[in-house]
Amino acid sequence: MDLDNFKPLNDRFGHAVGDTLLIEVARRISSCLREMDTVARFGGDEFVVLLGDLDADRALSVKLAHRVAEKIRASLAETYLLNCQQEDGAEIKIEHQCTASIGVALFLNHETSQDDILYWSDAMMYQAKKQGRNRICFYDPAEAVNRTSKEVPSHES
């Protein structure tokens, strides 16, 4: 997932305020997860969440992943009140609105490489941004196969 409105805050108020927001984002994401799940900052304003122990039934796994992703999306969309200290020592309160674009890729056991999972999640995150931000997009292997077969040039001369 990627924060939709992080750069303007970071550019206007500096990295210390940006870091404060990232810490709050990590806290909010963690509060939406179960003990067995994992969240990590992937870089910049991107985070990766791994949901453990999903059902072998893909439909049930999609349902749970969507529920968790929606819980995260809604939590991150709530207004942030950031307490920050200015260079002169004065403390200021910054109110900031920030949403997230979330890409989801499901996998079963070790059937797919880590690189593919991250690639698919990233592609879906950009799809969510393209569709207007503050959205969740799921990678669908069936659609990818159809898209790939349409894009492969024919070998006719």
C-alpha positions, 0 to 999 in steps of 0.5 A: 500500500502507498499513502496518497497524500504524504509528499505534500505534508513531507515537503511543507513541514519537513521529514520529522513531521513526515516521520511522525505520520509514518509512525502513526500509519504503522500504528493504525495498520498494526491495530487492524491486524491479527497477532499472526499478521505482519506489517513492514515499511517497504520504503518511503511511504509504502507498507507491506502487509502479510496476512497469515493463515488464510483459508485454502479456499480462495473465495474465503481468503479473498473475503478475509483479505478484503475485510482486513484491507477495508479496515486498514483503508478506513483507519488510514483515511481518518484525520491525523493530529500530529504534534510536532516541534518546530526549530524554535522549540514551539510545539504545533499541532498539524491536522492532516488528511491522508488516504491509502491506495492498496494493492492485494495479491493472494498466494497459496503456500509457496506456489509463487515467487516473492518477486511476483507477489510484490510485483502484482501487489504493486501493480494493483496499488498503482491501479487503485491510484489510477482509479482515483486513490483511497481504493483497494484493488485485487490481483486476479490471476485469471484476468492476468492470463487473459490480458497476457494472451491478448498481448502476445503477438501471433507467430503468423508470417 
